Amino acid sequence: MSLLSLIAALLLEQLHPLASRKYLFAWLSSYVHFFQQHFNAGEHKHGKIAWLIAVLLPLFGSAALYWLLYRVSPVFAWAFCVLVLYLTMGFRQFSHYFTGIHQALRDDDLEKARSLLSTWRGAPCHELNAGEVARVTIEEALLASHHHVFGVMVWFVMTMLLGLGPSGAVLYRLALFLNARWGKQDDAEFGEFGEFARQTYHWMEWLPLRLTAITFAIVGDFEDTVYCWRTQAQNWPDPEAGIVLASGAGALGVRLGQPIPQGGLPLDRPELGIGDEADADFMQSTVGLVWRALVFWMILLLLLSLATLVGG
């Protein structure tokens, strides 16, 4: 059921992208803000309680609904899995930015590429040249593919194997969202309230990050991927993001990171990867890398499903 659910959700998203996703995130923001408003007293225990209530309610709800639908009919349970995946994962959550930037660079329309990248990142990018735009766009695409596709898949498959339905996808995306809203906030405002969200997210990312990096190594340049992962990832300001970026850069044979201008001053960033400077051609190679990684995971799930059937 896991493989069929993933295939159906990805096909559905390609055929009919979720136009109302912004409303979903608006609702989620209000949901998270409610717990922040009523529990945030700047202490670790309050953040822990708020996180557990905010996450466990939809987690148990999705698992219970899956089991209820499964008792009625496995088809209903499968449809519910597809719906959850459709809402929580997919390329279309970021691919329109990537495609627009790529086409703008191909058309030598640097201003449009900068504008799209600024909107995507939520930070001004008007000082970047074409190579820097391509470099930062590849970085954003690698991280987005992990957060919106591979990380969701790992937790979805794990909870499906445990008989908890698609609750893993809900858990992962909520943990990601709460880390962004609580875990990454200034201590002066939040105190230790966001510490539990930050710690839990780091724990949940341990396996998905490494599976993503291993997959990039298998479908890309294996030796360079392993080298960049082992020697460069820990130098990135966020070592977890560094695993994805360093392994992706090694797999592509492109140089990422490096200083970029911001506010009239150079923003110091360590170099990731080895090989050539990023350009529009490497952006196309990034698309190929992500799709090869996805196909590889699908083949593994198919083999796992066949092994389960044979074993049964």
Contacts in CASP RR format, 6 or more apart in sequence:
PFRMAT RR
TARGET T0000
AUTHOR 0000-0000-0000
METHOD contacts of the structure
MODEL  1
MSLLSLIAALLLEQLHPLASRKYLFAWLSSYVHFFQQHFNAGEHKHGKIA
WLIAVLLPLFGSAALYWLLYRVSPVFAWAFCVLVLYLTMGFRQFSHYFTG
IHQALRDDDLEKARSLLSTWRGAPCHELNAGEVARVTIEEALLASHHHVF
GVMVWFVMTMLLGLGPSGAVLYRLALFLNARWGKQDDAEFGEFGEFARQT
YHWMEWLPLRLTAITFAIVGDFEDTVYCWRTQAQNWPDPEAGIVLASGAG
ALGVRLGQPIPQGGLPLDRPELGIGDEADADFMQSTVGLVWRALVFWMIL
LLLLSLATLVGG
1 74 0 8 1.000
1 77 0 8 1.000
1 78 0 8 1.000
1 81 0 8 1.000
1 160 0 8 1.000
2 81 0 8 1.000
2 156 0 8 1.000
2 157 0 8 1.000
2 160 0 8 1.000
2 161 0 8 1.000
2 301 0 8 1.000
2 305 0 8 1.000
3 298 0 8 1.000
3 301 0 8 1.000
3 302 0 8 1.000
3 305 0 8 1.000
4 78 0 8 1.000
5 78 0 8 1.000
5 81 0 8 1.000
5 82 0 8 1.000
5 85 0 8 1.000
5 156 0 8 1.000
5 166 0 8 1.000
6 85 0 8 1.000
6 153 0 8 1.000
6 156 0 8 1.000
6 298 0 8 1.000
6 301 0 8 1.000
7 298 0 8 1.000
8 82 0 8 1.000
9 81 0 8 1.000
9 82 0 8 1.000
9 85 0 8 1.000
9 86 0 8 1.000
9 89 0 8 1.000
9 90 0 8 1.000
10 90 0 8 1.000
10 91 0 8 1.000
10 294 0 8 1.000
12 82 0 8 1.000
12 86 0 8 1.000
13 86 0 8 1.000
13 90 0 8 1.000
13 91 0 8 1.000
13 92 0 8 1.000
14 91 0 8 1.000
14 92 0 8 1.000
17 92 0 8 1.000
18 24 0 8 1.000
18 86 0 8 1.000
18 87 0 8 1.000
18 92 0 8 1.000
21 93 0 8 1.000
24 87 0 8 1.000
28 177 0 8 1.000
29 181 0 8 1.000
31 54 0 8 1.000
32 54 0 8 1.000
32 177 0 8 1.000
32 178 0 8 1.000
32 181 0 8 1.000
32 182 0 8 1.000
35 50 0 8 1.000
35 53 0 8 1.000
35 54 0 8 1.000
36 50 0 8 1.000
36 181 0 8 1.000
36 182 0 8 1.000
36 193 0 8 1.000
38 50 0 8 1.000
39 46 0 8 1.000
39 47 0 8 1.000
39 49 0 8 1.000
39 50 0 8 1.000
39 193 0 8 1.000
40 46 0 8 1.000
40 47 0 8 1.000
40 50 0 8 1.000
40 190 0 8 1.000
40 193 0 8 1.000
41 193 0 8 1.000
42 190 0 8 1.000
42 191 0 8 1.000
42 192 0 8 1.000
42 193 0 8 1.000
43 191 0 8 1.000
43 192 0 8 1.000
43 193 0 8 1.000
44 192 0 8 1.000
44 193 0 8 1.000
44 194 0 8 1.000
44 195 0 8 1.000
44 196 0 8 1.000
46 193 0 8 1.000
47 182 0 8 1.000
47 192 0 8 1.000
47 193 0 8 1.000
47 194 0 8 1.000
47 195 0 8 1.000
47 196 0 8 1.000
47 197 0 8 1.000
48 196 0 8 1.000
50 182 0 8 1.000
50 193 0 8 1.000
51 178 0 8 1.000
51 182 0 8 1.000
51 194 0 8 1.000
51 196 0 8 1.000
51 197 0 8 1.000
51 200 0 8 1.000
54 174 0 8 1.000
54 178 0 8 1.000
55 171 0 8 1.000
55 174 0 8 1.000
55 175 0 8 1.000
55 178 0 8 1.000
58 170 0 8 1.000
58 174 0 8 1.000
59 167 0 8 1.000
59 168 0 8 1.000
59 170 0 8 1.000
59 171 0 8 1.000
59 174 0 8 1.000
60 167 0 8 1.000
61 167 0 8 1.000
62 84 0 8 1.000
62 165 0 8 1.000
62 166 0 8 1.000
62 167 0 8 1.000
62 170 0 8 1.000
63 159 0 8 1.000
63 164 0 8 1.000
63 165 0 8 1.000
63 167 0 8 1.000
65 80 0 8 1.000
66 77 0 8 1.000
66 80 0 8 1.000
66 81 0 8 1.000
66 164 0 8 1.000
66 165 0 8 1.000
66 166 0 8 1.000
66 167 0 8 1.000
67 77 0 8 1.000
67 165 0 8 1.000
69 76 0 8 1.000
69 77 0 8 1.000
69 79 0 8 1.000
69 80 0 8 1.000
70 76 0 8 1.000
70 77 0 8 1.000
77 165 0 8 1.000
80 166 0 8 1.000
81 156 0 8 1.000
81 160 0 8 1.000
81 165 0 8 1.000
81 166 0 8 1.000
84 166 0 8 1.000
84 169 0 8 1.000
84 170 0 8 1.000
85 152 0 8 1.000
85 156 0 8 1.000
85 166 0 8 1.000
85 169 0 8 1.000
88 152 0 8 1.000
88 169 0 8 1.000
88 170 0 8 1.000
88 172 0 8 1.000
88 173 0 8 1.000
89 148 0 8 1.000
89 149 0 8 1.000
89 152 0 8 1.000
89 153 0 8 1.000
89 156 0 8 1.000
89 169 0 8 1.000
90 148 0 8 1.000
90 149 0 8 1.000
90 152 0 8 1.000
91 145 0 8 1.000
91 148 0 8 1.000
91 149 0 8 1.000
91 290 0 8 1.000
93 144 0 8 1.000
93 148 0 8 1.000
94 120 0 8 1.000
94 140 0 8 1.000
94 141 0 8 1.000
94 144 0 8 1.000
94 145 0 8 1.000
94 148 0 8 1.000
97 116 0 8 1.000
97 117 0 8 1.000
97 119 0 8 1.000
97 120 0 8 1.000
97 137 0 8 1.000
97 140 0 8 1.000
98 137 0 8 1.000
98 140 0 8 1.000
98 141 0 8 1.000
98 283 0 8 1.000
98 287 0 8 1.000
100 112 0 8 1.000
100 113 0 8 1.000
100 116 0 8 1.000
101 113 0 8 1.000
101 116 0 8 1.000
101 117 0 8 1.000
101 120 0 8 1.000
101 133 0 8 1.000
101 137 0 8 1.000
101 283 0 8 1.000
102 137 0 8 1.000
102 280 0 8 1.000
102 283 0 8 1.000
102 284 0 8 1.000
104 110 0 8 1.000
104 112 0 8 1.000
104 113 0 8 1.000
104 116 0 8 1.000
105 113 0 8 1.000
105 130 0 8 1.000
105 133 0 8 1.000
105 134 0 8 1.000
105 279 0 8 1.000
105 280 0 8 1.000
105 283 0 8 1.000
106 280 0 8 1.000
110 129 0 8 1.000
110 130 0 8 1.000
110 133 0 8 1.000
113 130 0 8 1.000
113 133 0 8 1.000
113 137 0 8 1.000
114 125 0 8 1.000
114 126 0 8 1.000
114 128 0 8 1.000
114 133 0 8 1.000
115 126 0 8 1.000
117 125 0 8 1.000
117 128 0 8 1.000
117 133 0 8 1.000
117 136 0 8 1.000
117 137 0 8 1.000
117 140 0 8 1.000
118 124 0 8 1.000
118 125 0 8 1.000
118 126 0 8 1.000
120 137 0 8 1.000
120 140 0 8 1.000
121 136 0 8 1.000
121 140 0 8 1.000
123 262 0 8 1.000
124 262 0 8 1.000
124 263 0 8 1.000
125 133 0 8 1.000
125 136 0 8 1.000
127 260 0 8 1.000
127 261 0 8 1.000
127 262 0 8 1.000
127 263 0 8 1.000
127 264 0 8 1.000
128 136 0 8 1.000
128 260 0 8 1.000
128 261 0 8 1.000
130 279 0 8 1.000
130 280 0 8 1.000
131 277 0 8 1.000
131 278 0 8 1.000
131 279 0 8 1.000
132 260 0 8 1.000
132 261 0 8 1.000
134 278 0 8 1.000
134 279 0 8 1.000
134 280 0 8 1.000
134 282 0 8 1.000
134 283 0 8 1.000
135 254 0 8 1.000
135 255 0 8 1.000
135 256 0 8 1.000
135 257 0 8 1.000
135 258 0 8 1.000
135 260 0 8 1.000
135 277 0 8 1.000
135 278 0 8 1.000
136 260 0 8 1.000
137 283 0 8 1.000
138 252 0 8 1.000
138 254 0 8 1.000
138 256 0 8 1.000
138 278 0 8 1.000
138 282 0 8 1.000
138 283 0 8 1.000
138 286 0 8 1.000
139 245 0 8 1.000
139 256 0 8 1.000
139 257 0 8 1.000
141 283 0 8 1.000
141 286 0 8 1.000
141 287 0 8 1.000
141 290 0 8 1.000
142 244 0 8 1.000
142 245 0 8 1.000
142 248 0 8 1.000
142 286 0 8 1.000
142 290 0 8 1.000
143 241 0 8 1.000
143 244 0 8 1.000
143 245 0 8 1.000
145 290 0 8 1.000
145 293 0 8 1.000
146 208 0 8 1.000
146 209 0 8 1.000
146 212 0 8 1.000
146 244 0 8 1.000
147 176 0 8 1.000
149 290 0 8 1.000
149 294 0 8 1.000
150 208 0 8 1.000
150 211 0 8 1.000
150 212 0 8 1.000
150 215 0 8 1.000
150 293 0 8 1.000
150 294 0 8 1.000
150 297 0 8 1.000
151 172 0 8 1.000
151 205 0 8 1.000
151 208 0 8 1.000
151 212 0 8 1.000
152 169 0 8 1.000
152 172 0 8 1.000
152 173 0 8 1.000
153 297 0 8 1.000
154 172 0 8 1.000
154 207 0 8 1.000
154 208 0 8 1.000
154 211 0 8 1.000
155 168 0 8 1.000
155 169 0 8 1.000
155 171 0 8 1.000
155 172 0 8 1.000
155 204 0 8 1.000
155 208 0 8 1.000
156 166 0 8 1.000
156 168 0 8 1.000
156 169 0 8 1.000
156 172 0 8 1.000
157 301 0 8 1.000
158 168 0 8 1.000
159 165 0 8 1.000
159 166 0 8 1.000
159 167 0 8 1.000
159 168 0 8 1.000
159 169 0 8 1.000
159 171 0 8 1.000
160 166 0 8 1.000
171 204 0 8 1.000
172 204 0 8 1.000
172 208 0 8 1.000
175 197 0 8 1.000
175 200 0 8 1.000
175 201 0 8 1.000
175 204 0 8 1.000
176 201 0 8 1.000
178 197 0 8 1.000
178 201 0 8 1.000
179 197 0 8 1.000
179 198 0 8 1.000
179 200 0 8 1.000
179 201 0 8 1.000
181 197 0 8 1.000
182 190 0 8 1.000
182 193 0 8 1.000
182 194 0 8 1.000
182 197 0 8 1.000
182 198 0 8 1.000
183 190 0 8 1.000
183 194 0 8 1.000
183 195 0 8 1.000
183 197 0 8 1.000
183 198 0 8 1.000
183 201 0 8 1.000
184 198 0 8 1.000
185 194 0 8 1.000
202 240 0 8 1.000
205 240 0 8 1.000
209 240 0 8 1.000
209 243 0 8 1.000
209 244 0 8 1.000
210 243 0 8 1.000
212 243 0 8 1.000
212 244 0 8 1.000
212 247 0 8 1.000
212 293 0 8 1.000
213 225 0 8 1.000
213 229 0 8 1.000
213 243 0 8 1.000
213 244 0 8 1.000
213 246 0 8 1.000
213 247 0 8 1.000
213 248 0 8 1.000
215 293 0 8 1.000
215 296 0 8 1.000
215 297 0 8 1.000
216 225 0 8 1.000
216 247 0 8 1.000
216 248 0 8 1.000
216 250 0 8 1.000
216 251 0 8 1.000
216 289 0 8 1.000
216 293 0 8 1.000
217 225 0 8 1.000
217 226 0 8 1.000
217 229 0 8 1.000
217 247 0 8 1.000
217 251 0 8 1.000
218 296 0 8 1.000
219 251 0 8 1.000
219 289 0 8 1.000
219 292 0 8 1.000
219 293 0 8 1.000
219 296 0 8 1.000
220 250 0 8 1.000
220 251 0 8 1.000
220 252 0 8 1.000
220 289 0 8 1.000
220 292 0 8 1.000
221 250 0 8 1.000
221 251 0 8 1.000
221 252 0 8 1.000
221 253 0 8 1.000
224 250 0 8 1.000
224 251 0 8 1.000
224 253 0 8 1.000
224 273 0 8 1.000
224 274 0 8 1.000
225 247 0 8 1.000
225 248 0 8 1.000
225 250 0 8 1.000
225 251 0 8 1.000
227 250 0 8 1.000
227 274 0 8 1.000
228 246 0 8 1.000
228 247 0 8 1.000
228 248 0 8 1.000
228 249 0 8 1.000
228 250 0 8 1.000
228 272 0 8 1.000
228 273 0 8 1.000
228 274 0 8 1.000
229 243 0 8 1.000
229 246 0 8 1.000
229 247 0 8 1.000
229 250 0 8 1.000
232 242 0 8 1.000
232 246 0 8 1.000
232 249 0 8 1.000
232 270 0 8 1.000
232 271 0 8 1.000
232 272 0 8 1.000
232 273 0 8 1.000
233 239 0 8 1.000
233 242 0 8 1.000
233 243 0 8 1.000
233 245 0 8 1.000
233 246 0 8 1.000
233 247 0 8 1.000
233 272 0 8 1.000
234 242 0 8 1.000
235 270 0 8 1.000
236 242 0 8 1.000
236 245 0 8 1.000
236 246 0 8 1.000
236 269 0 8 1.000
236 270 0 8 1.000
236 272 0 8 1.000
237 269 0 8 1.000
242 272 0 8 1.000
245 256 0 8 1.000
245 257 0 8 1.000
245 272 0 8 1.000
246 272 0 8 1.000
246 273 0 8 1.000
248 256 0 8 1.000
248 273 0 8 1.000
248 289 0 8 1.000
249 255 0 8 1.000
249 256 0 8 1.000
249 257 0 8 1.000
249 272 0 8 1.000
249 273 0 8 1.000
249 274 0 8 1.000
250 273 0 8 1.000
250 274 0 8 1.000
251 289 0 8 1.000
252 282 0 8 1.000
252 285 0 8 1.000
252 286 0 8 1.000
252 289 0 8 1.000
253 273 0 8 1.000
253 274 0 8 1.000
253 275 0 8 1.000
253 276 0 8 1.000
254 273 0 8 1.000
254 275 0 8 1.000
254 276 0 8 1.000
254 277 0 8 1.000
254 278 0 8 1.000
254 282 0 8 1.000
254 285 0 8 1.000
255 271 0 8 1.000
255 272 0 8 1.000
255 273 0 8 1.000
255 274 0 8 1.000
255 275 0 8 1.000
255 276 0 8 1.000
255 277 0 8 1.000
255 278 0 8 1.000
256 271 0 8 1.000
256 272 0 8 1.000
256 273 0 8 1.000
256 278 0 8 1.000
257 269 0 8 1.000
257 270 0 8 1.000
257 271 0 8 1.000
257 272 0 8 1.000
258 269 0 8 1.000
258 270 0 8 1.000
258 271 0 8 1.000
259 266 0 8 1.000
259 267 0 8 1.000
259 268 0 8 1.000
259 269 0 8 1.000
260 266 0 8 1.000
260 267 0 8 1.000
260 269 0 8 1.000
261 267 0 8 1.000
276 282 0 8 1.000
END
